[in-house]
Amino acid sequence: MGRVTERRRVIRIRDGAVSTRPDTLVAEEPLEIRLNGKPLAITMRTPGDDFALAAGFLVSEGVLGRADELANIVYCAGATQDGSNTYNVVDVMLAPGVPVPDITLERNVYTTSSCGLCGKASLDAVRTTARWPLADGLEDAGGAAVRIEPETLSVLPDRLRAAQRVFDRTGGLHAAALFSPDGELLDLREDVGRHNAVDKLVGRALQQGLLPLSGSVLMVSGRASFELAQKAVMAGIPVLAAVSAPSSLAVDLAAETGLTLVGFLRGTSMNVYAGEQRLALRTAVGGA
């Protein structure tokens, strides 16, 4: 099976001095996801948690929502001409009775590590129907209000960074983490693609029967794209926070679905783009 990191020789230049040394790099390999034996998508990912990645991907596509809808996930033997197993092809088998979507025209079969939505037939195809609507943005699936202090949000980036084990060795991985509303780290995944890291989180939650993740906060390194907002909504996550900027479509989707979207979360500074009702703000919000 592919490793998370690999070693490569590099020429190092420091203050004019030239030397050679091995460097640790994050591994990047393709993963083909098949659904009931038929090719669905190929994504570039960091090997590891491949079954969770595939399951989380299908949650974001609206195919899966409960653990009992998933029959099995296996690596496909004989993925190469010589019959060897590359551990780069997984087949997801749905439970009997679970509808199999028409995947022939929905998606180009290749997605990159930076954009998991490349190849979508149209924007409308992305706006899938969520199983767990966030409604007014105040209640989780159990009827309890989800509220979070801005001070709690402010410490999440440091807690995310402190838990990134592979990033310390490579400097080349994105991370996504689930936190409780009081800031407790619940789970964290790393990957060369931030959308893959989120899929790994959501897939693990599906496998453990934890969906919807209605009492959690999703924290991501980098920016908040439309795709990440969609993945949060599809998993029933009420709060998405990012250390960098959101896209305009991410803000639009958050406003439409009731998702709380926070960007530029750096220290005690942050921008709240939608869903401010979940934040325990101490001053009135006004202005244009």
N, C-alpha and C positions, 0 to 999 in steps of 0.2 A: 504494500500500500504506500502511496505517496507520503512523504514526510512534510511536516509543517515548515521546516527550514532546510536550506541547502547551503553548501559552502562553495564560494567562487574566489579565484585569485584576482586581486585588484592591485593597481599601482596607486600608491598613496603619496600625495604631495602635501607637505606641511611646511610653510614658511620657506619654500624653495628646496627643501630636502625631499629626495625621492626614495621611496622604498617599496617593496612588495610585501603583501601579507594576504592571508585568507580573510574573507569577509562573510558574514552570515546574512543570507537573504531569505525573505519570505518565499515559500514555494507557491507557484501558480500553475494549476493544471486544469484542463477542461473537465467538466462533469456533464454527462448527458443524462437527462431525466426522461425516463419512459413512463407512460401511464398505461397500465394493463397491456404491456408489451409493445405499445406504439410510441415512437419518438415524440417528445413534447417540446423540449428546450435543451439548449446547451449553454452553460454558464461557466465563466472562468472563476475558479475559486481556490482557496487554500484547503488542501485535503484535511479531512477531519470533520466529524459530525455530519457526514454526507447524508445519512438517512433523515436526520433532523432537518437539514437544509431542504431536501426534497419535500418533506412533509410540510414545512413552513411555506415553501413556495406554493404548494397547492392550497394552503389556507388563504394566501393572498389572492389566489385566482378564484376563490369561491368554491373550490371543489370539495375541500375537507373542512369540517368544523368540530367533529367529535372523534375521540380515539376509536370508537367502535365502527367508524366509517372506513377505517384503514385496516385492510386485511394483513398486508405484509409489505416489506421493502427488502429487496435483495440486490446484491451486486450481480451483474450479468457475467457469467462465465463465457469464454470464447468471444470476447469483445474485439479481438484482433484476428487477423487472417491465420495466425499460427495457433489460435485457440486459447491463448493465455488470457488470464484475467488481469486487466489493467487497474481495476478498482476505480475506474473513471466512468462507469455506466451503471446507473441504478434503475431498477424497475419497481414502480409503485403499483401495488395491486389493491384495488378498492374492494370493500366488503360487498357481498351480494346485495343487490338492490340499490346501491349508491349510483346515481346517474353519472355516466361518463360523458363529459362535454365534447362537443365537436371541436377538435383541435386542429383541423386541417387548414383553416384560414386565419385562425386567431393570432398566431404569433410566428414571426420569423424564428427559425430554430436556433439562432445564435444570439446570445446576449453577452455584453462585455462585463468586466468586473466593475466598471464605473457607471454603467447604465443598464439596469436589468430590464428596462422597458423598451429598449431599441427593437423595432420590428413590430410593435403593436399596430394592429390594423388601423385603429383610430383612437382618438381620445375617449370616445364613448365606450370602447371595449375595455378601457381601464376602470371606468366608473362602475365597478361591480357592486352588487347589492350586498350590504353587510348583514350578517346574521344577527348581530347584536348592536342595533342602532344606539348611538350615544345619546339620542333624544335631546333633552334640555341641557345635558352636560353636567348635571348635578348628582345623579344617582348611578351607582353601579348595579350589577345584575341582582344583588341582594337587597337593593333598596337603600343602601347606606350612601351618604354624601361623600364624594371624593374631594378632599380639600388638601392643599399643600402650601406650606409656607415658602415665600420667596427665599428666605434664609436657608431652607432645606435644599431648594433647587441649586443654590449657589455653591454647595459643597459637592454636588454630584460629579462635575467634571474631574475633580481631583480624585475622588473615589474610583471613578472609571479608569483613570490613568494609572492609579496605584495597583489595580487588579489586572492590568494588561501584561501578562508574563512574556508573550512572544514579542510584543512591541519593543521591550527593553533590549532584545537581542538583534532586532532587525530594523526598527524604526519605520517599517513599511506596512503596517496593518491598521485597518479600521477596527473599531470596536462598537458593540451595541450591548447595552445592559438594561436589565429590569431592576427597578428599585421600588420599594414600598413607599407610600406617601410620607412616611417619617424618615426616609433616606436609607433604609436598610438595603444592602445589595442582595438581590434574589438570584440573579444569574447573569453571566457575562459570556459573550462569544466574540472571537476575533476572526477576521477574514480579510483577504485582499480587496474584497468588495463589501461596502457597508450594507448593501441590500442583502448580501449573503449572510452577514453576521446577524441581521434581524431575522431572516428566515430560520437560521439555526436556533435562535431563541424561541421563536414562535413554534417551530417544529417540535422542540423538546417539550414545550408546554402542552402541545396537542397530544404527544405520546404519553404524557403523565396525567392526562385528563384535566388540565388546568384552564382550558379555554372556557369562557372568555377571560382575558387578563384585565378585568374591569377594575381591579384595585391596585394597579401598578402604574409606574411611570417609565417610559422608554427614553433612555438617554443614548445619543449617538455621537460619535466623533465626526467632525466635518460638518457638512451642510445638511439641511433637511429638504430633500427633494419631494416631488409629488409622489413618487413611488413609496418612499418611506412613510409618508402620511397615509397613503392607502393601506400599507401593510399594518400600521397601527390601528386604523379603523376596522379593518377586516378581522383583527385579532381581539377587538373589543377593548383596546388600550385607550384610556381617556386623555393621557398627557404625553406629548412628544416634545422632548427638549434636545437642542443641538448646540454645539459650541460655535457654529458658524451660521451663515445666512440660510433662510428658507427660500424656495422659489415662489414665484407668484402663484403658480398652480397649487402648490402645497398650501399656501394661505387660503386660496379659494376653497379648496377641498375641506380644510379645517373649519372654515366658517360655515360651510354647507352641512357638515356632519356633526358639529358640536365638539370637535376635537380641540383640546387646549394645545396651542403650538407656541413654543418658546424658542427663540433664536438668539445668537450672539451671547450665549450663556458663558460669561467669563467673570469669575469672582462674584462680586455682589451686583454686577451689571448684567442686564438682560433685556431683550425686547419681547413683549407678549403680542403676538399677531392675531390670536383668536382664542376664544374660550377662557377669558380672564376670570369668569365666575368661579373657576376652581381654585384660584389663587387667593390666599388670605391677605388681600391688600389693605393696608392701614390708612390709605388716603383715597379720596374720591377720584375716580377717573373721569377726566373731562377733556375738552378740546376737540378740534376737528379731526 
